[in-house]
């Protein structure tokens, strides 16, 4: 894959994540995967689509440097920061009942 095609993919992804429904589906897929790094990448991509880390940090009333650390590959956001971040991106956290298999 060339750098140009990789960049085009990233640009297309960011453009699609401007749509709140696309962003929610993308984030849900990352959550379902269960990989923390993938979740943090998804959050970074959505933040970029919503104006960038600085804009989201300001809207979420979070320190920009803190938000960069939280969303880094080694980040580990607290629930309070995660909820504020999601709210600033026009999203919310919810819980649903797992599908159960009955014998």
N, C-alpha and C positions, 0 to 999 in steps of 0.2 A: 504494500500500500504506500503510495507516495504521500509526501507531506501535504500537497495540495488537496488530495482526496480526503485525507484525515481532517484537514482544516475545514473543508466543505461539510463533512459529516458533523463536526462540532458546531459549526455555524447553523446548520439545519436543525440540529438538536436544540440549541439555544432558542432559535426562532420558534420551534414547536412548543417549547416550555413556557412561552409567553401566554399560551392558552391555559387557563386555570384547570380545566378538565384533563388536559394532557399532562400538566405538572403533577396533578394528584395521582393519575394512573402510573406515571413514571416513579413517583415516590413510593406508592404502594407496592409496585413490583420490586423495588430495592429493599423494602422492608420484608416482603415475603421471602426474598432470597436469603435473608438472615446474615448477610455479610456486613459488618460494621463499616468497613472501608467503602463498600459500594453505596451504603446509605449516605455516608458523608460526601461522597462524590456527587450523588444525586442532589443533595442539599446545596452543594456548591454550584452545580449547574443551574438549578432553579434560581438561586440567588443571582447568578450572572444574568439570567433571563429577565429578572425583575429589577434590573438597574445596577447590579453589582453589590459586592460585599459592603462597601461604604454606605450606599443608599439604604440597604436592608438593615445594617447596624443602626443607622440613625432612626429609621422608622420603628425598629424593635426596641430602641432605647438601650442598646448594648454597645459596649466599647468595641470599636472597629478591630483593634489588635486582638482583643479577646475572641471576637467572632472568627477571625482568621485562624487562631489557634484551635478553637472548638471544631472548626470544619476542616482542619488539616487531616492528613492520613492517620495521624496518631490521636486525633481529637476524641473527646469523650464528653459530649454535651450533657449538662444536667437537664432535668425535665423542665425546669423553669426557663432556661435558655432556649431549649427546643420549642417549647410552646410559644415563646415570644418571637422566635425566628419564623416559625410557621405562620403565626398571625400576621407578621409583617409581609409575608409572601402571599397573603390571601388564602391560606390553607389552615386546616385545623386537625388536631389529633383525635382519633376516635378508636373505640374498641368494639369488636364484634364477636359474636359467639363462633367458636370453631365448628366446622362441619364435623359431625359425629357419625361414626360408622357403627351401626347396630348389628349384632350377631343374630 
